[in-house]
Amino acid sequence: MAREWPILGEGSVFAARVALAAREQARYEEFHFALMGMDEGAEEASVLQIAAEIGINTDQLRRDMAAPEIEAHIATSMRLTQALSFGGTPSFVIGDVLVPGLVDADQLQELVAQARNVQK
């Protein structure tokens, strides 16, 4: 499961809230990839513009962003990443292995295969 972990300031926190609220409109993944394609930094206006461009109802989005589950998700992410000593993104937990940083697809697949074999 993916977790939102906003570490790049207030724009990042706003973008994380939008991403989580986008789940209510079944647009999380689409929004996430659109956000990753931004050329500029994440700020409220640019984040909402991307949401609108992909067809998210921004009025509903703003209401959904106020849900206590959104703040709880972000707070939990902060506690987990601190407990795991993650220092940046991306970071992964695969089975019992902590994988900080960018990992190529082949290595990631191997780590997942190893974790699955251990669980059997």
The first five atom37 places (N, CA, C, CB, O) and aatype in JSON, in Angstrom:
{
  "aatype": [12, 0, 1, 6, 17, 14, 9, 10, 7, 6, 7, 15, 19, 13, 0, 0, 1, 19, 0, 10, 0, 0, 1, 6, 5, 0, 1, 18, 6, 6, 13, 8, 13, 0, 10, 12, 7, 12, 3, 6, 7, 0, 6, 6, 0, 15, 19, 10, 5, 9, 0, 0, 6, 9, 7, 9, 2, 16, 3, 5, 10, 1, 1, 3, 12, 0, 0, 14, 6, 9, 6, 0, 8, 9, 0, 16, 15, 12, 1, 10, 16, 5, 0, 10, 15, 13, 7, 7, 16, 14, 15, 13, 19, 9, 7, 3, 19, 10, 19, 14, 7, 10, 19, 3, 0, 3, 5, 10, 5, 6, 10, 19, 0, 5, 0, 1, 2, 19, 5, 11],
  "atom_mask": [
    [1, 1, 1, 1, 1],
    [1, 1, 1, 1, 1],
    [1, 1, 1, 1, 1],
    [1, 1, 1, 1, 1],
    [1, 1, 1, 1, 1],
    [1, 1, 1, 1, 1],
    [1, 1, 1, 1, 1],
    [1, 1, 1, 1, 1],
    [1, 1, 1, 0, 1],
    [1, 1, 1, 1, 1],
    [1, 1, 1, 0, 1],
    [1, 1, 1, 1, 1],
    [1, 1, 1, 1, 1],
    [1, 1, 1, 1, 1],
    [1, 1, 1, 1, 1],
    [1, 1, 1, 1, 1],
    [1, 1, 1, 1, 1],
    [1, 1, 1, 1, 1],
    [1, 1, 1, 1, 1],
    [1, 1, 1, 1, 1],
    [1, 1, 1, 1, 1],
    [1, 1, 1, 1, 1],
    [1, 1, 1, 1, 1],
    [1, 1, 1, 1, 1],
    [1, 1, 1, 1, 1],
    [1, 1, 1, 1, 1],
    [1, 1, 1, 1, 1],
    [1, 1, 1, 1, 1],
    [1, 1, 1, 1, 1],
    [1, 1, 1, 1, 1],
    [1, 1, 1, 1, 1],
    [1, 1, 1, 1, 1],
    [1, 1, 1, 1, 1],
    [1, 1, 1, 1, 1],
    [1, 1, 1, 1, 1],
    [1, 1, 1, 1, 1],
    [1, 1, 1, 0, 1],
    [1, 1, 1, 1, 1],
    [1, 1, 1, 1, 1],
    [1, 1, 1, 1, 1],
    [1, 1, 1, 0, 1],
    [1, 1, 1, 1, 1],
    [1, 1, 1, 1, 1],
    [1, 1, 1, 1, 1],
    [1, 1, 1, 1, 1],
    [1, 1, 1, 1, 1],
    [1, 1, 1, 1, 1],
    [1, 1, 1, 1, 1],
    [1, 1, 1, 1, 1],
    [1, 1, 1, 1, 1],
    [1, 1, 1, 1, 1],
    [1, 1, 1, 1, 1],
    [1, 1, 1, 1, 1],
    [1, 1, 1, 1, 1],
    [1, 1, 1, 0, 1],
    [1, 1, 1, 1, 1],
    [1, 1, 1, 1, 1],
    [1, 1, 1, 1, 1],
    [1, 1, 1, 1, 1],
    [1, 1, 1, 1, 1],
    [1, 1, 1, 1, 1],
    [1, 1, 1, 1, 1],
    [1, 1, 1, 1, 1],
    [1, 1, 1, 1, 1],
    [1, 1, 1, 1, 1],
    [1, 1, 1, 1, 1],
    [1, 1, 1, 1, 1],
    [1, 1, 1, 1, 1],
    [1, 1, 1, 1, 1],
    [1, 1, 1, 1, 1],
    [1, 1, 1, 1, 1],
    [1, 1, 1, 1, 1],
    [1, 1, 1, 1, 1],
    [1, 1, 1, 1, 1],
    [1, 1, 1, 1, 1],
    [1, 1, 1, 1, 1],
    [1, 1, 1, 1, 1],
    [1, 1, 1, 1, 1],
    [1, 1, 1, 1, 1],
    [1, 1, 1, 1, 1],
    [1, 1, 1, 1, 1],
    [1, 1, 1, 1, 1],
    [1, 1, 1, 1, 1],
    [1, 1, 1, 1, 1],
    [1, 1, 1, 1, 1],
    [1, 1, 1, 1, 1],
    [1, 1, 1, 0, 1],
    [1, 1, 1, 0, 1],
    [1, 1, 1, 1, 1],
    [1, 1, 1, 1, 1],
    [1, 1, 1, 1, 1],
    [1, 1, 1, 1, 1],
    [1, 1, 1, 1, 1],
    [1, 1, 1, 1, 1],
    [1, 1, 1, 0, 1],
    [1, 1, 1, 1, 1],
    [1, 1, 1, 1, 1],
    [1, 1, 1, 1, 1],
    [1, 1, 1, 1, 1],
    [1, 1, 1, 1, 1],
    [1, 1, 1, 0, 1],
    [1, 1, 1, 1, 1],
    [1, 1, 1, 1, 1],
    [1, 1, 1, 1, 1],
    [1, 1, 1, 1, 1],
    [1, 1, 1, 1, 1],
    [1, 1, 1, 1, 1],
    [1, 1, 1, 1, 1],
    [1, 1, 1, 1, 1],
    [1, 1, 1, 1, 1],
    [1, 1, 1, 1, 1],
    [1, 1, 1, 1, 1],
    [1, 1, 1, 1, 1],
    [1, 1, 1, 1, 1],
    [1, 1, 1, 1, 1],
    [1, 1, 1, 1, 1],
    [1, 1, 1, 1, 1],
    [1, 1, 1, 1, 1],
    [1, 1, 1, 1, 1],
    [1, 1, 1, 1, 1]
  ],
  "atom_positions": [
    [[0.84, -1.17, 0.0], [0.0, 0.0, 0.0], [0.89, 1.24, 0.0], [-0.96, -0.01, 1.22], [1.88, 1.32, 0.73]],
    [[0.54, 2.18, -0.82], [1.27, 3.44, -0.87], [0.81, 4.37, 0.25], [1.09, 4.13, -2.25], [-0.36, 4.37, 0.63]],
    [[1.75, 5.14, 0.76], [1.44, 6.13, 1.8], [1.9, 7.48, 1.31], [2.11, 5.77, 3.17], [2.95, 7.6, 0.67]],
    [[1.14, 8.48, 1.59], [1.55, 9.85, 1.3], [2.47, 10.31, 2.42], [0.32, 10.81, 1.17], [2.14, 10.18, 3.6]],
    [[3.63, 10.83, 2.05], [4.61, 11.32, 3.01], [5.13, 12.67, 2.52], [5.78, 10.3, 3.22], [6.14, 12.72, 1.81]],
    [[4.46, 13.74, 2.87], [4.85, 15.06, 2.36], [6.06, 15.62, 3.1], [3.68, 16.03, 2.47], [5.97, 15.95, 4.28]],
    [[7.17, 15.72, 2.4], [8.41, 16.16, 3.05], [8.99, 17.43, 2.44], [9.44, 15.06, 2.98], [10.06, 17.87, 2.85]],
    [[8.3, 18.01, 1.48], [8.88, 19.16, 0.78], [8.19, 20.47, 1.11], [8.82, 18.92, -0.71], [8.14, 21.36, 0.26]],
    [[7.65, 20.62, 2.31], [7.05, 21.87, 2.72], [5.53, 21.88, 2.61], [0.0, 0.0, 0.0], [4.91, 20.85, 2.36]],
    [[4.96, 23.07, 2.8], [3.5, 23.21, 2.84], [2.83, 22.82, 1.52], [3.13, 24.63, 3.19], [1.75, 22.23, 1.54]],
    [[3.45, 23.12, 0.4], [2.88, 22.71, -0.89], [2.79, 21.21, -1.0], [0.0, 0.0, 0.0], [1.83, 20.67, -1.55]],
    [[3.78, 20.54, -0.47], [3.8, 19.08, -0.45], [2.69, 18.52, 0.44], [5.16, 18.57, 0.02], [2.05, 17.53, 0.09]],
    [[2.47, 19.15, 1.58], [1.39, 18.73, 2.48], [0.04, 18.92, 1.81], [1.44, 19.52, 3.82], [-0.82, 18.04, 1.87]],
    [[-0.14, 20.06, 1.15], [-1.4, 20.31, 0.44], [-1.61, 19.26, -0.65], [-1.4, 21.74, -0.18], [-2.71, 18.71, -0.79]],
    [[-0.56, 18.98, -1.42], [-0.67, 17.98, -2.49], [-1.01, 16.6, -1.94], [0.65, 17.93, -3.29], [-1.77, 15.85, -2.55]],
    [[-0.45, 16.26, -0.79], [-0.75, 14.96, -0.17], [-2.22, 14.9, 0.23], [0.15, 14.72, 1.06], [-2.88, 13.88, 0.05]],
    [[-2.72, 15.99, 0.78], [-4.15, 16.02, 1.17], [-5.04, 15.87, -0.07], [-4.49, 17.34, 1.91], [-6.04, 15.16, -0.03]],
    [[-4.68, 16.55, -1.14], [-5.45, 16.44, -2.38], [-5.41, 15.0, -2.9], [-4.9, 17.42, -3.45], [-6.44, 14.45, -3.29]],
    [[-4.23, 14.41, -2.91], [-4.1, 13.04, -3.4], [-4.98, 12.08, -2.61], [-2.64, 12.58, -3.33], [-5.68, 11.25, -3.19]],
    [[-4.94, 12.2, -1.29], [-5.75, 11.32, -0.46], [-7.24, 11.57, -0.67], [-5.4, 11.52, 1.02], [-8.02, 10.63, -0.72]],
    [[-7.63, 12.83, -0.81], [-9.04, 13.15, -1.06], [-9.47, 12.68, -2.44], [-9.28, 14.66, -0.91], [-10.64, 12.37, -2.65]],
    [[-8.55, 12.64, -3.39], [-8.88, 12.18, -4.74], [-9.35, 10.73, -4.75], [-7.67, 12.34, -5.66], [-10.02, 10.3, -5.69]],
    [[-9.0, 9.97, -3.72], [-9.46, 8.58, -3.61], [-10.98, 8.51, -3.59], [-8.89, 7.92, -2.36], [-11.58, 7.56, -4.09]],
    [[-11.62, 9.53, -3.0], [-13.08, 9.55, -2.9], [-13.74, 9.64, -4.27], [-13.53, 10.7, -2.03], [-14.91, 9.29, -4.43]],
    [[-12.99, 10.12, -5.26], [-13.5, 10.22, -6.62], [-12.83, 9.18, -7.53], [-13.28, 11.64, -7.18], [-12.89, 9.28, -8.76]],
    [[-12.18, 8.19, -6.9], [-11.49, 7.12, -7.63], [-10.47, 7.68, -8.63], [-12.51, 6.23, -8.37], [-10.33, 7.17, -9.74]],
    [[-9.75, 8.74, -8.22], [-8.79, 9.37, -9.11], [-7.4, 9.47, -8.49], [-9.27, 10.76, -9.5], [-6.56, 10.22, -8.98]],
    [[-7.14, 8.72, -7.42], [-5.86, 8.82, -6.74], [-4.68, 8.56, -7.68], [-5.81, 7.84, -5.57], [-3.78, 9.39, -7.79]],
    [[-4.7, 7.43, -8.33], [-3.55, 7.06, -9.17], [-3.36, 8.05, -10.31], [-3.73, 5.66, -9.72], [-2.24, 8.47, -10.59]],
    [[-4.44, 8.41, -10.97], [-4.35, 9.36, -12.07], [-3.8, 10.7, -11.58], [-5.73, 9.55, -12.72], [-2.95, 11.31, -12.24]],
    [[-4.29, 11.16, -10.43], [-3.79, 12.41, -9.87], [-2.32, 12.3, -9.49], [-4.62, 12.82, -8.65], [-1.53, 13.19, -9.77]],
    [[-1.97, 11.19, -8.85], [-0.59, 10.97, -8.41], [0.38, 11.09, -9.59], [-0.45, 9.58, -7.74], [1.38, 11.81, -9.5]],
    [[0.09, 10.41, -10.69], [0.99, 10.45, -11.84], [1.0, 11.83, -12.5], [0.58, 9.39, -12.86], [2.04, 12.27, -12.99]],
    [[-0.15, 12.5, -12.53], [-0.18, 13.86, -13.08], [0.66, 14.8, -12.21], [-1.64, 14.37, -13.17], [1.37, 15.65, -12.74]],
    [[0.57, 14.64, -10.91], [1.35, 15.47, -10.0], [2.85, 15.21, -10.17], [0.93, 15.19, -8.54], [3.64, 16.15, -10.15]],
    [[3.23, 13.96, -10.35], [4.65, 13.65, -10.54], [5.2, 14.24, -11.83], [4.86, 12.14, -10.53], [6.41, 14.41, -11.97]],
    [[4.33, 14.54, -12.78], [4.75, 15.12, -14.05], [4.86, 16.63, -14.04], [0.0, 0.0, 0.0], [5.18, 17.24, -15.06]],
    [[4.59, 17.25, -12.88], [4.67, 18.71, -12.8], [6.1, 19.2, -13.01], [4.15, 19.2, -11.44], [7.05, 18.57, -12.55]],
    [[6.22, 20.32, -13.72], [7.53, 20.93, -13.91], [7.89, 21.85, -12.74], [7.57, 21.71, -15.21], [9.06, 21.96, -12.37]],
    [[6.88, 22.5, -12.18], [7.13, 23.43, -11.08], [6.85, 22.75, -9.74], [6.27, 24.7, -11.23], [6.37, 21.62, -9.7]],
    [[7.14, 23.46, -8.66], [6.87, 22.94, -7.33], [5.38, 22.88, -7.05], [0.0, 0.0, 0.0], [4.59, 23.59, -7.68]],
    [[5.0, 22.05, -6.12], [3.6, 21.89, -5.75], [3.16, 23.05, -4.86], [3.37, 20.53, -5.04], [3.67, 23.22, -3.76]],
    [[2.24, 23.82, -5.35], [1.61, 24.91, -4.59], [0.11, 24.72, -4.74], [2.07, 26.34, -5.09], [-0.35, 24.03, -5.65]],
    [[-0.66, 25.33, -3.85], [-2.1, 25.11, -3.86], [-2.71, 25.32, -5.25], [-2.78, 26.05, -2.87], [-3.44, 24.46, -5.74]],
    [[-2.4, 26.43, -5.89], [-3.0, 26.74, -7.2], [-2.63, 25.71, -8.26], [-2.58, 28.13, -7.67], [-3.49, 25.25, -9.01]],
    [[-1.36, 25.35, -8.33], [-0.93, 24.4, -9.36], [-1.47, 23.0, -9.11], [0.6, 24.36, -9.44], [-1.8, 22.28, -10.05]],
    [[-1.57, 22.62, -7.85], [-2.1, 21.3, -7.5], [-3.59, 21.22, -7.86], [-1.89, 21.01, -6.0], [-4.04, 20.22, -8.43]],
    [[-4.34, 22.26, -7.52], [-5.77, 22.27, -7.85], [-6.0, 22.34, -9.35], [-6.46, 23.46, -7.17], [-6.97, 21.78, -9.86]],
    [[-5.11, 23.01, -10.06], [-5.22, 23.07, -11.52], [-5.06, 21.68, -12.12], [-4.17, 24.03, -12.11], [-5.81, 21.29, -13.01]],
    [[-4.09, 20.93, -11.64], [-3.9, 19.56, -12.13], [-5.12, 18.72, -11.81], [-2.65, 18.93, -11.51], [-5.58, 17.95, -12.66]],
    [[-5.65, 18.85, -10.61], [-6.85, 18.09, -10.23], [-7.99, 18.39, -11.18], [-7.26, 18.4, -8.78], [-8.67, 17.48, -11.66]],
    [[-8.22, 19.67, -11.47], [-9.3, 20.06, -12.38], [-9.05, 19.54, -13.79], [-9.45, 21.58, -12.4], [-9.98, 19.09, -14.46]],
    [[-7.79, 19.6, -14.24], [-7.45, 19.15, -15.6], [-7.75, 17.68, -15.82], [-5.99, 19.42, -15.88], [-8.07, 17.27, -16.94]],
    [[-7.64, 16.87, -14.77], [-7.91, 15.43, -14.95], [-9.35, 15.08, -14.6], [-6.96, 14.6, -14.1], [-9.72, 13.91, -14.56]],
    [[-10.17, 16.11, -14.35], [-11.6, 15.89, -14.17], [-12.07, 15.68, -12.75], [0.0, 0.0, 0.0], [-13.19, 15.21, -12.53]],
    [[-11.25, 16.03, -11.78], [-11.68, 15.91, -10.38], [-12.58, 17.1, -10.05], [-10.45, 15.85, -9.42], [-12.27, 18.24, -10.4]],
    [[-13.67, 16.83, -9.37], [-14.56, 17.89, -8.9], [-13.87, 18.56, -7.72], [-15.99, 17.31, -8.48], [-13.78, 17.99, -6.63]],
    [[-13.38, 19.77, -7.94], [-12.56, 20.43, -6.91], [-13.39, 20.91, -5.72], [-11.83, 21.6, -7.52], [-12.86, 21.03, -4.62]],
    [[-14.67, 21.19, -5.92], [-15.51, 21.55, -4.78], [-15.65, 20.35, -3.84], [-16.91, 22.02, -5.25], [-15.49, 20.49, -2.63]],
    [[-15.94, 19.18, -4.41], [-16.03, 17.96, -3.61], [-14.67, 17.62, -3.0], [-16.54, 16.78, -4.47], [-14.58, 17.18, -1.85]],
    [[-13.63, 17.83, -3.77], [-12.27, 17.56, -3.3], [-11.96, 18.36, -2.04], [-11.25, 17.9, -4.4], [-11.43, 17.82, -1.07]],
    [[-12.29, 19.64, -2.04], [-12.02, 20.48, -0.87], [-12.79, 19.98, 0.35], [-12.4, 21.94, -1.17], [-12.26, 20.01, 1.46]],
    [[-14.02, 19.53, 0.15], [-14.79, 18.97, 1.29], [-14.12, 17.69, 1.79], [-16.26, 18.69, 0.87], [-13.99, 17.49, 2.99]],
    [[-13.72, 16.83, 0.85], [-13.1, 15.55, 1.24], [-11.75, 15.75, 1.92], [-12.93, 14.66, 0.0], [-11.35, 14.94, 2.76]],
    [[-11.05, 16.82, 1.57], [-9.75, 17.1, 2.18], [-9.86, 17.4, 3.68], [-9.09, 18.28, 1.48], [-8.9, 17.24, 4.42]],
    [[-11.04, 17.82, 4.1], [-11.25, 18.17, 5.51], [-11.53, 16.95, 6.39], [-12.39, 19.16, 5.63], [-11.65, 17.08, 7.6]],
    [[-11.65, 15.78, 5.79], [-11.95, 14.56, 6.56], [-10.82, 14.27, 7.55], [-12.18, 13.35, 5.62], [-9.65, 14.39, 7.19]],
    [[-11.16, 13.89, 8.77], [-10.11, 13.6, 9.77], [-9.18, 12.46, 9.34], [-10.75, 13.25, 11.1], [-8.04, 12.39, 9.8]],
    [[-9.65, 11.57, 8.49], [-8.82, 10.46, 8.02], [-7.61, 10.95, 7.23], [-9.65, 9.5, 7.16], [-6.56, 10.31, 7.22]],
    [[-7.77, 12.09, 6.56], [-6.67, 12.65, 5.76], [-5.52, 13.06, 6.69], [-7.15, 13.87, 4.92], [-4.37, 12.69, 6.47]],
    [[-5.85, 13.82, 7.72], [-4.82, 14.26, 8.67], [-4.22, 13.06, 9.4], [-5.41, 15.25, 9.68], [-3.01, 13.03, 9.65]],
    [[-5.05, 12.09, 9.74], [-4.56, 10.89, 10.44], [-3.58, 10.11, 9.56], [-5.74, 9.98, 10.85], [-2.57, 9.62, 10.05]],
    [[-3.87, 10.01, 8.26], [-2.98, 9.3, 7.33], [-1.6, 9.98, 7.31], [-3.58, 9.27, 5.9], [-0.57, 9.31, 7.41]],
    [[-1.6, 11.29, 7.18], [-0.33, 12.03, 7.12], [0.43, 11.92, 8.44], [-0.59, 13.51, 6.78], [1.65, 11.72, 8.43]],
    [[-0.27, 12.04, 9.55], [0.39, 11.92, 10.86], [0.98, 10.52, 11.05], [-0.61, 12.22, 11.99], [2.08, 10.38, 11.57]],
    [[0.26, 9.5, 10.62], [0.76, 8.13, 10.72], [1.99, 7.95, 9.84], [-0.34, 7.12, 10.32], [2.96, 7.31, 10.24]],
    [[1.95, 8.51, 8.65], [3.11, 8.43, 7.75], [4.34, 9.06, 8.41], [2.82, 9.13, 6.41], [5.44, 8.5, 8.33]],
    [[4.16, 10.2, 9.04], [5.29, 10.86, 9.7], [5.86, 10.0, 10.82], [4.85, 12.23, 10.26], [7.08, 9.88, 10.95]],
    [[4.98, 9.4, 11.62], [5.46, 8.52, 12.71], [6.17, 7.29, 12.16], [4.28, 8.09, 13.6], [7.23, 6.9, 12.66]],
    [[5.59, 6.67, 11.12], [6.2, 5.46, 10.55], [7.57, 5.74, 9.96], [5.29, 4.87, 9.5], [8.52, 4.99, 10.19]],
    [[7.67, 6.8, 9.19], [8.95, 7.08, 8.54], [10.02, 7.46, 9.56], [8.79, 8.2, 7.52], [11.2, 7.17, 9.36]],
    [[9.61, 8.1, 10.64], [10.56, 8.41, 11.7], [11.0, 7.11, 12.4], [9.95, 9.4, 12.73], [12.18, 6.92, 12.66]],
    [[10.06, 6.24, 12.7], [10.37, 4.98, 13.36], [11.26, 4.09, 12.5], [9.09, 4.23, 13.71], [12.11, 3.36, 13.01]],
    [[11.07, 4.17, 11.17], [11.87, 3.35, 10.25], [13.16, 4.04, 9.83], [11.04, 3.01, 9.02], [13.97, 3.45, 9.11]],
    [[13.36, 5.26, 10.27], [14.55, 6.05, 9.94], [14.69, 6.33, 8.45], [15.8, 5.34, 10.43], [15.8, 6.41, 7.93]],
    [[13.57, 6.49, 7.75], [13.63, 6.88, 6.35], [14.01, 8.34, 6.27], [12.27, 6.62, 5.63], [13.54, 9.16, 7.07]],
    [[14.87, 8.67, 5.32], [15.32, 10.04, 5.18], [14.87, 10.7, 3.91], [0.0, 0.0, 0.0], [15.16, 11.88, 3.7]],
    [[14.17, 10.0, 3.05], [13.74, 10.58, 1.79], [12.87, 9.62, 1.01], [0.0, 0.0, 0.0], [12.59, 8.5, 1.44]],
    [[12.46, 10.09, -0.15], [11.62, 9.27, -1.02], [12.37, 9.01, -2.31], [10.26, 9.96, -1.3], [13.2, 9.82, -2.72]],
    [[12.09, 7.88, -2.95], [11.19, 6.84, -2.48], [11.85, 6.0, -1.39], [10.75, 5.94, -3.63], [13.08, 5.96, -1.27]],
    [[11.03, 5.36, -0.61], [11.48, 4.4, 0.4], [10.47, 3.26, 0.42], [11.61, 5.07, 1.81], [9.27, 3.48, 0.23]],
    [[10.95, 2.07, 0.64], [10.08, 0.89, 0.57], [10.3, 0.0, 1.78], [10.33, 0.1, -0.73], [11.39, -0.05, 2.35]],
    [[9.24, -0.69, 2.16], [9.33, -1.8, 3.11], [8.85, -3.01, 2.33], [8.47, -1.55, 4.44], [7.69, -3.08, 1.91]],
    [[9.73, -3.97, 2.15], [9.39, -5.18, 1.39], [9.64, -6.35, 2.31], [10.23, -5.3, 0.06], [10.79, -6.72, 2.58]],
    [[8.56, -6.95, 2.78], [8.69, -7.99, 3.79], [9.27, -7.36, 5.05], [0.0, 0.0, 0.0], [8.67, -6.45, 5.62]],
    [[10.42, -7.84, 5.48], [11.1, -7.29, 6.65], [12.29, -6.41, 6.27], [11.57, -8.41, 7.55], [13.08, -6.02, 7.14]],
    [[12.42, -6.09, 5.0], [13.58, -5.34, 4.5], [13.21, -3.88, 4.25], [14.14, -5.98, 3.21], [12.22, -3.59, 3.58]],
    [[14.01, -2.98, 4.8], [13.85, -1.55, 4.53], [14.72, -1.19, 3.34], [14.22, -0.69, 5.79], [15.91, -1.5, 3.32]],
    [[14.12, -0.54, 2.35], [14.84, -0.19, 1.12], [14.72, 1.32, 0.9], [14.29, -0.99, -0.11], [13.74, 1.79, 0.32]],
    [[15.71, 2.09, 1.36], [15.66, 3.53, 1.15], [16.21, 3.88, -0.23], [16.45, 4.27, 2.24], [17.2, 3.29, -0.68]],
    [[15.58, 4.82, -0.89], [16.11, 5.32, -2.15], [15.56, 4.61, -3.37], [0.0, 0.0, 0.0], [14.79, 3.66, -3.28]],
    [[16.0, 5.11, -4.5], [15.56, 4.59, -5.78], [16.16, 3.22, -6.03], [15.94, 5.56, -6.91], [17.35, 3.0, -5.84]],
    [[15.3, 2.29, -6.46], [15.72, 0.92, -6.74], [15.23, 0.59, -8.15], [15.14, -0.11, -5.67], [14.09, 0.9, -8.5]],
    [[16.1, -0.03, -8.97], [15.64, -0.36, -10.31], [14.62, -1.49, -10.26], [16.84, -0.75, -11.22], [14.54, -2.22, -9.27]],
    [[13.85, -1.62, -11.32], [12.73, -2.57, -11.35], [13.17, -4.0, -11.1], [12.01, -2.48, -12.69], [12.5, -4.73, -10.38]],
    [[14.29, -4.42, -11.69], [14.76, -5.79, -11.5], [15.08, -6.08, -10.03], [15.99, -6.05, -12.36], [14.72, -7.13, -9.51]],
    [[15.77, -5.15, -9.38], [16.11, -5.32, -7.97], [14.85, -5.34, -7.11], [17.07, -4.2, -7.5], [14.74, -6.13, -6.17]],
    [[13.91, -4.47, -7.42], [12.65, -4.43, -6.68], [11.89, -5.74, -6.82], [11.79, -3.26, -7.17], [11.36, -6.27, -5.84]],
    [[11.83, -6.27, -8.03], [11.16, -7.56, -8.26], [11.85, -8.68, -7.5], [11.12, -7.89, -9.77], [11.18, -9.56, -6.95]],
    [[13.16, -8.67, -7.45], [13.91, -9.69, -6.72], [13.63, -9.62, -5.23], [15.41, -9.54, -6.98], [13.45, -10.65, -4.58]],
    [[13.59, -8.41, -4.68], [13.29, -8.25, -3.26], [11.88, -8.72, -2.93], [13.46, -6.79, -2.86], [11.67, -9.33, -1.88]],
    [[10.93, -8.45, -3.8], [9.56, -8.92, -3.59], [9.51, -10.45, -3.68], [8.6, -8.29, -4.63], [8.84, -11.08, -2.87]],
    [[10.19, -11.04, -4.64], [10.22, -12.5, -4.77], [10.83, -13.13, -3.52], [11.03, -12.92, -6.02], [10.33, -14.14, -3.04]],
    [[11.91, -12.55, -3.01], [12.54, -13.07, -1.79], [11.58, -12.99, -0.6], [13.83, -12.3, -1.49], [11.5, -13.92, 0.2]],
    [[10.88, -11.88, -0.48], [9.93, -11.71, 0.62], [8.8, -12.73, 0.53], [9.36, -10.29, 0.62], [8.35, -13.26, 1.55]],
    [[8.34, -12.99, -0.68], [7.27, -13.97, -0.86], [7.74, -15.38, -0.51], [6.76, -13.94, -2.31], [6.99, -16.16, 0.07]],
    [[8.98, -15.7, -0.84], [9.52, -17.02, -0.52], [9.66, -17.23, 0.97], [10.86, -17.21, -1.2], [9.45, -18.33, 1.47]],
    [[10.02, -16.18, 1.69], [10.17, -16.25, 3.15], [8.81, -16.47, 3.8], [10.83, -14.96, 3.69], [8.73, -17.18, 4.81]],
    [[7.76, -15.88, 3.26], [6.44, -15.98, 3.85], [5.8, -17.35, 3.67], [5.55, -14.94, 3.26], [4.87, -17.69, 4.39]],
    [[6.28, -18.12, 2.73], [5.66, -19.44, 2.46], [5.94, -20.44, 3.54], [6.14, -20.0, 1.14], [5.5, -21.58, 3.45]]
  ]
}
